[in-house]
Amino acid sequence: MNQKVKNLIQKLGEAIHETVSESEDIAVVVKDIREQGFDVLLMLEATIGLNEVESDAEETAEASAEIEGPFTNSDLSFLKSLRISVNESGDAPEA
C-alpha cells in the first residue's frame, strides 16, 4: 500500500475520532452517566477495509449483465472472491 493511501486512512481515522469527540449526543449521554456517579472511558475500534479496484471490473460487469437477480456488482465481486459462482437461473449461489 502506498504512502498516500496510508495517509488517507490515517486522516479517516482522525475524522472519525473528531466526529465522536465533538458529538453533542454522545456528550449529553456521557454527562448523564457522570451525574449518576460513574466515570466514562469510551473506546471505539474502527476497522477500515480496502478493496483495490482491478481490471476484473469489466469481467464482473459482463457477469452482472448476464445475471438477472438481486445481485449487485459488489455482491458478484464478493462471491467471486470466495470462489462461488452464481448459477445461470440466478436463484442461488453454487459452491
C-alpha positions as a Markdown table, in Angstrom:
| # | Residue | x | y | z |
|---|---|---|---|---|
| 1 | Met | 0.0 | 0.0 | 0.0 |
| 2 | Asn | 1.5 | 3.3 | -1.0 |
| 3 | Gln | 2.1 | 6.2 | 1.5 |
| 4 | Lys | -0.6 | 8.4 | 0.1 |
| 5 | Val | -3.3 | 5.7 | 0.9 |
| 6 | Lys | -1.8 | 5.2 | 4.3 |
| 7 | Asn | -2.1 | 9.0 | 5.0 |
| 8 | Leu | -5.7 | 9.0 | 3.8 |
| 9 | Ile | -6.6 | 6.1 | 6.1 |
| 10 | Gln | -5.0 | 8.0 | 9.0 |
| 11 | Lys | -7.0 | 11.1 | 8.1 |
| 12 | Leu | -10.1 | 9.0 | 8.0 |
| 13 | Gly | -9.4 | 7.6 | 11.5 |
| 14 | Glu | -8.8 | 11.2 | 12.8 |
| 15 | Ala | -12.0 | 12.4 | 11.2 |
| 16 | Ile | -13.9 | 9.5 | 12.9 |
| 17 | His | -12.3 | 10.4 | 16.2 |
| 18 | Glu | -13.2 | 14.1 | 15.9 |
| 19 | Thr | -16.7 | 13.3 | 14.9 |
| 20 | Val | -17.2 | 11.1 | 18.0 |
| 21 | Ser | -15.4 | 13.6 | 20.3 |
| 22 | Glu | -17.4 | 16.5 | 19.1 |
| 23 | Ser | -20.8 | 14.7 | 19.1 |
| 24 | Glu | -23.4 | 16.6 | 21.2 |
| 25 | Asp | -25.4 | 13.4 | 21.5 |
| 26 | Ile | -22.5 | 11.5 | 23.0 |
| 27 | Ala | -21.6 | 14.4 | 25.3 |
| 28 | Val | -25.1 | 14.5 | 26.7 |
| 29 | Val | -25.2 | 10.8 | 27.5 |
| 30 | Val | -21.6 | 10.9 | 29.0 |
| 31 | Lys | -22.7 | 13.8 | 31.2 |
| 32 | Asp | -25.8 | 11.9 | 32.3 |
| 33 | Ile | -23.6 | 8.9 | 33.2 |
| 34 | Arg | -21.2 | 11.1 | 35.2 |
| 35 | Glu | -24.2 | 12.6 | 37.1 |
| 36 | Gln | -25.0 | 9.1 | 38.2 |
| 37 | Gly | -21.6 | 8.8 | 39.8 |
| 38 | Phe | -19.6 | 7.0 | 37.2 |
| 39 | Asp | -16.6 | 8.0 | 35.2 |
| 40 | Val | -16.7 | 7.2 | 31.5 |
| 41 | Leu | -14.0 | 5.7 | 29.4 |
| 42 | Leu | -15.1 | 5.3 | 25.8 |
| 43 | Met | -13.0 | 3.2 | 23.5 |
| 44 | Leu | -14.1 | 2.5 | 19.9 |
| 45 | Glu | -12.4 | 0.3 | 17.4 |
| 46 | Ala | -12.8 | 1.0 | 13.7 |
| 47 | Thr | -11.8 | -1.5 | 11.1 |
| 48 | Ile | -11.2 | 0.1 | 7.7 |
| 49 | Gly | -11.1 | -2.4 | 4.8 |
| 50 | Leu | -10.0 | -1.5 | 1.3 |
| 51 | Asn | -10.5 | -3.4 | -1.9 |
| 52 | Glu | -8.3 | -2.4 | -4.7 |
| 53 | Val | -10.3 | -1.9 | -7.9 |
| 54 | Glu | -8.8 | -4.2 | -10.6 |
| 55 | Ser | -9.3 | -4.8 | -14.3 |
| 56 | Asp | -11.6 | -7.6 | -13.3 |
| 57 | Ala | -14.3 | -4.9 | -13.1 |
| 58 | Glu | -15.0 | -5.4 | -16.8 |
| 59 | Glu | -15.4 | -9.2 | -16.2 |
| 60 | Thr | -17.7 | -8.6 | -13.3 |
| 61 | Ala | -19.8 | -6.1 | -15.3 |
| 62 | Glu | -20.2 | -8.7 | -18.0 |
| 63 | Ala | -21.2 | -11.3 | -15.5 |
| 64 | Ser | -23.7 | -8.9 | -13.9 |
| 65 | Ala | -25.2 | -8.1 | -17.3 |
| 66 | Glu | -25.7 | -11.9 | -17.9 |
| 67 | Ile | -27.3 | -12.5 | -14.4 |
| 68 | Glu | -30.7 | -11.1 | -13.5 |
| 69 | Gly | -31.4 | -11.1 | -9.9 |
| 70 | Pro | -30.8 | -9.5 | -6.6 |
| 71 | Phe | -27.0 | -9.3 | -7.0 |
| 72 | Thr | -25.1 | -6.1 | -7.3 |
| 73 | Asn | -21.6 | -5.8 | -8.8 |
| 74 | Ser | -20.3 | -5.7 | -5.2 |
| 75 | Asp | -22.2 | -8.9 | -4.4 |
| 76 | Leu | -20.7 | -10.6 | -7.5 |
| 77 | Ser | -17.2 | -9.5 | -6.7 |
| 78 | Phe | -17.6 | -10.8 | -3.1 |
| 79 | Leu | -18.9 | -14.1 | -4.3 |
| 80 | Lys | -16.1 | -14.4 | -6.8 |
| 81 | Ser | -13.5 | -13.7 | -4.1 |
| 82 | Leu | -15.0 | -16.7 | -2.2 |
| 83 | Arg | -14.8 | -18.7 | -5.4 |
| 84 | Ile | -18.6 | -19.0 | -5.6 |
| 85 | Ser | -20.2 | -18.8 | -8.9 |
| 86 | Val | -23.9 | -18.0 | -9.5 |
| 87 | Asn | -25.9 | -20.5 | -11.5 |
| 88 | Glu | -27.5 | -19.4 | -14.7 |
| 89 | Ser | -31.0 | -19.0 | -13.4 |
| 90 | Gly | -29.7 | -16.6 | -10.7 |
| 91 | Asp | -31.7 | -18.4 | -8.0 |
| 92 | Ala | -28.9 | -19.4 | -5.6 |
| 93 | Pro | -25.1 | -19.3 | -5.4 |
| 94 | Glu | -23.2 | -22.5 | -6.2 |
| 95 | Ala | -20.3 | -23.6 | -4.1 |
